[in-house]
Amino acid sequence: MHALIPKIKNKLHTSRNKYLKKLTHNECCIVHIDINNFSFFRFKYGFNVTNKLLEIISERILSILSDEDFVENIYADDFIVFLTGNKNDCFKKIKYLKEELDKPILLNENTKIKLYYRISVIHYPSDIQNLNEAIDYLIMFSRFIKSKEPEGIYYFDKTESPIFEKLKTFIDFIYDVNFDKHLVPAFQGIYDLNSNKIFGYEVLTRVYYNSKIYNASQLIDMFQYFKINIKSDEVIINKALQYKIDTNDHSVYFFNIIPEYFYQYIEMITSILDAYKNKGLNTSEICIELTEISEFSKFDEINKTFKQLKEQYNLMFAIDDFGSGYSNLNVFTSLHIDFLKIDKELIENVKNNPITGYLLKAVTELSLFRNIAIIGEGIDSAEKLRFINKLGFDYAQGFYISNPKVPEKFLT
């Protein structure tokens, strides 16, 4: 997509790096604009119309800028803007910017488009004194509020924003040259409904920093932004496998990887497995989970990789969060997997939509023919446990069964 989106011309006809060198000692507001409904426009109207929309949005942003300001189109439908001047001058420009973005865009005589957006603002140097860090903080702040706050303007101000210190803690952790020391594995039990015992554990990432444990789901965007997501998972896998050997644990360990980086992960994981096989690791006790694998169009290539890894390491594979996002039955019927993890929302939805229950029953019955074990996720009550047991699920995972726990050895 990004290759089809034209980069807008800025008024200075210069790169961001050159502009920042000139800006180093000047006061400014850094603004991040995130157009929320751009993906919908692309789906409804196609690339040509959305490219035209970007040009119109760019022109409107440029109309409020002075010769000392700068704007750049980033991440396809996002913009980063540098407004020079003191806070009051900047806030006036942001007010004008909002007025421009609020104007409907006329596609034709019958079609008007209204933009929905978030504007995030940070002031340099009063809020953050390092210019490059200020940009990182702003992007992270913008991503943090995206799933939590409605459209509007948000100021990342150390005195007014309640999440300032929390984000600062996260980013300070990432800037720490020894950040891998603060990454620790947490283990959540997976319960065997037939034997009534713990069958295995999903290994989750936690951050132990300043004597506090943080859920890494809060950090996923940051890890991807700083391009350390694979590195952080490598650290967790190493620590978990060493713990498995040290404790002589023969449970199955489930590790979740991102399909977008499938082959990079496989290269990393096989390298680790080769090292730990010499330490006595039984690789048949390892399962690799993939989420949203339906974005792959060539399942035959994935199956070929699965087959090679099963033959070489006797690994197992699972599809995670089935029933959420874009997952579909084609994933279930085409891939040679060992486990299918049913998303908690699909199980929860049975209360409001009885048809979902019939679907889950059909999936369970189909799994018998394919020799696939079914794991119910998000089991947080006895009622849900009884329900999936009645449907014929093989395993259960959730807070009712087991809370994710970080072993004490990683906290000392």
N, C-alpha and C positions, 0 to 999 in steps of 0.2 A: 504494500500500500504506500509506504513512505516514498518509494521511488517514483510514484505517479503524482505526488504532491509537490508542486513547485516551491522552491525556497523563495521567500519574498526578498525584495531589495530593500536594504535599509538606507536611511538618509545619508549616512556617512560613507557608503560604498566601501566598507571595510569589514574585516572579520571581528568576531567578538573578542578574540585575544588581543588584537591591536587596540580595540576600543578600551578594554579593561586596563591596559598599560597606561593609557592617558587618564583614566578615571581614578587611579589608585588612591589619590589623596583628596578626592572631591566627595562631598556629601551627596547621597542619592537614595532613592527608593528603588528596590528591585521588585518587579511585579511579575507574577506567573498567572497567565490566563488559560483556563482549561474549559474548552467548549464541550459540554456534557452530552449533547444530543447529536454530535457530529457523526457518530457511527450509524445512527438511525438514518440520517440524511443520505449517507453513502449507500446504505442498503436500499432505501426507497427510490433515490434519484440517480444513483450511479456515479462513477468517478468524474465524468465531465462536469456534472453539476456541482459536486463537492469541491472540485478544483476551482470552479468559478466562485463558489462561496468563500473559499480561502482567500482569493484575491480581494473580494469585497471587504471581508473582515480585516485584511491587512491594510487596505486603503483607509478604513475607518480608524484603525489604530494610528497609522502614520499621520492622520489629519490633526491629532492632538499633540504631536511631538514637536519639540524644538530641534534646532540643528545640533544641540549638544546631547540629545537623547539617542537611544538605540533600541531596535526591536529585531528579534530573530524568531523564525518559525521553527519549533522543535517538536519532536514526537508527533509529527503529522498535524494534529489538530490543537496543539498547545503553542503558546507564545511566551517568550520571556522578554520583558521590557525593562530598560534602565532609564529612570527619570531623574535627571540632575536637579539639584536644588535642595532647600530645606524641607522639612516635613510638611509644612503648610502649603508650600508651592506644589509639592508632589501630590498632596491629597486633593488639591484643586484639579490637577490634571487627571487624577483617577476618577473624580466626579464626572468630568467631561467624557472620559473613556467609557464609563458606565452608560452615560446618555447615548453615546454612539452605538454601543453594543445592544442597547435596548430597542433601537429602531428596527422595525420589521424589515426583512430583506425581501424585495419583490422579485420573484422568479419569472412570473408572467402576469398577465392581467388577472388571473384567477387564483394564483398561488402566492401567499405570503408566508415567510418563514420567520419564526421567533427563535432567537438563540437562548439557550439555558447555559449558564456558565458560573464558574467560581473564579474570583480574583483573590489571589493571595499576595500579601505585601510584607516585605521586611525592609527595615531602614538600616542603611550603612552610613557611618560606622557605629551608631548608638546602640543598635541591637546586637550586631555581630561585627567584630573589628577586623576580621580577615575576609577579604572580598570573595575569594573562592569558596570559603566555608559558608559564607552568607548565601551563596547560590545553592549549595548543597542543602542547607537548612531549609531554604524556601521550597525547593522541590519536594523534600521529605514532608514538610508541613502541609503542602498542597495535597500530596498523596494520602496523608494521614486523615485529613478532614473529608476526603472525597466520599468515603463510605459512611461517614458519621454525621455530616452537616448538609443542610439544604443549600441551594444556590445563593450566592451573595458575595460580599467582600469580607475578607478575613485578614486581620493584621497580626502578624507573628511578632508580638511585642513582649519583651521579657517581663514587663510589669503588668500586662493585661491578659496575656494568653496563658490559660491554666496548663496547657500541654508543653509550654516552652521548655521547662526543666526536664520533662520526660523525654522529649525528642533530643534535647542536649545530651542527656545521659546515653541514649542510644548511639548518637553520632560520635560522641567521645569514645564510646566502646569500639566503634568501627575504626576510628582513627588510631586507636591503641595498636602499636606495632606488635604487641603480643596478644592480639584479640582472640586467637585460637585457644589460649589458656582459659578464657572465660566461657567457651562453648562446652556444654555438658549434655550428655544423653539422659533423657527421661524414658521410662519404660511403662507402657500401658498394657495390661494383661488382656489376652484374647482367650475367652472361656470356651471350652469344649462342652457342648450341650449334651453329648452322649456319655462322656466319661465323668462329667461334672468336675473337671480339673482345668487348670490353666494350661493351654496348649502352646501358647507363644506370647510374644510381646511386639507391639509396634514401637519402634525406636523413634522418639521425637527429639527435636532440638530445643534446648533451653539455653538461656544466657544467664550465667551467674556473675553478677557485676555489682561491686560495692555492697556485698553481703545480701543482695536481693536476687531472686530468681524471676526472670522474665520469660514469657511465652514467645517463642521465636516467630509465631504467626504475625506478631506486631512488627517484625523486622524484615519480612519477606521482601517488601518493596525496596527497603534500604539495601538488602543484600544484592538484589538484582541491579539496582541503580549503581552500586559500587562494584558490580561484577565479581562478587565474592560468594555467590550462592553455591557454586560447585565446590569451592574451597572449604566453605563451612560444613557442607555435607560430608566431605572427605574426612574432616577432623572428627565429626560425630561417628562415622562408620568405624574409623580406626579405634576410637575410645570404646565404643560398644563391643567390638569384637575382642579387644583385649580383656574387657570385663567378662565377656562370655567364657574365655579361656581360663581366666584367673579364678572364676567361681565354679568352673566345671558345669556350666549350665547347658543342658541339652534341649532347651526349648527352641522353638522356631523364632528367629528374629526377622521382623518385617521392616524393610527400609524403603521409604518413599522417594522416588526420583521424578524429575520434571521431564515429560516427554519431549519438550522443545529441545532439550539438550541430551536426548536419549543416548546417542552414540558416544558423546563425551563422558557421560556418566558410566556407561558400560566399560569404556576403556579404563576409567579410574577404578571402578569396583573390581574388575578382574585383576588389575595390578595389586590391589589390596588383598584379594583372596589368595593370590599366588604366594604372597608373603606370609599370610596367616596359616595356610595349609601346612607349611613347614613347622608351625608352632602347635599343630595338633587340631586345627579347626576342622570340623565336619561341615563342609560347604553345603551338604544336603539339608542343613538346618537354617538355610538363608532363603528368604523370599523377597523378591523385588516388586514393589508396588508402583503402578503407573496411574496417574490421574489424567483425565481428558485425552486419552490416547486416540480418540476418534478423529482428532485432527490429522492423523496419518491417513494418507490415501492408499498406500500400498502395504496392506497387511501381510502380504506374502514375504516382504523383506523383513518385517518384524518377526514373523514366525520363523524365518530362516535363522535369525539371530537367537531367538528363544531356543531353537533346536540345538544349535551349536553350544550354547551355554549349559543347557541341560545335559548334553553328552559330556562336556568337559568338566563341569563342576557339580552336576546334579542339582542345579538351582531350581527354585520354584518361582512362579510369577503370579501376580494378582492385579486385577483392575480395581482401583480405589474409587469411591464416591459414585458408584454406578447409580444412575437415576437423577444425577444433577448435571447442570451445564448442558453440554452437547453430547453426552454419552448416549449410545443407542444400542439396539439389539444386534446390529451388525458387528459391534465390538465383541459381544458375548459369543456370537456364533462363528466368528471368523478366526479369532485368536486362540492359540493353544496355551491356555492359562490353567492354573491350579486352583485359584481362589477368585471369587467375585464378592467384593465388599459393597453391600447395598447401602446407599446414602441414607443418613438419618432422616432427612426431610421426606424421602419417599415413604419411609416407615411411619413417620408422623402424619403424613397426608392421608393415611387410611381412614382416620377418624372422620374426615370431611368428604372423602371420595372413596366409597366402597369398591369402585372399579380397580383402584390401586391394589387392593387386597387380592383380587383375582389375578392381576398382573404378577404380583410377587409369587403367588402360588404357581403360576405357569412357569416363571423363571426357575423356581425351585425344582419343579418336575423335569424341566428341560436340562437342568444341571446334572441330573442323574445319568442321562444319556451321554453327556459329555465328560463325565467324571470330574466335575468342578464342584468344589466345596463352597458353600454360601456363608458369608460372615455378615451379620447384622451390626451396623455401626450406630453410635449414638444411643445405646441402650441405657437410659437413665432412670428406669423404673421397673418394678416387678411386673407391671401390666405389659410393658413392651417385651420383656423377656418371655413371658408366657405366650404372647402373640407370635413371636418369631419361632418359638419352640413348636407351637401348634402348626405353623406353616411348613415346618420341616427344615429350618435353617440348621446348619452344622455348628456354627460358632457365634459368639456374641462379644461385642466390644463396646465399652461405654463406662460412664462414671458409676453406674449402679454395680458394675462388675469390678472395676479397678480404676482408680485415679492414676494419672501419669506421675511416676515418682522418680526423683533423681537419687541414686544411691549415695549414701553418706560419704563414701570415699572421694566423690567428686566435689564435695563441699568443704573439704578440709585442706 
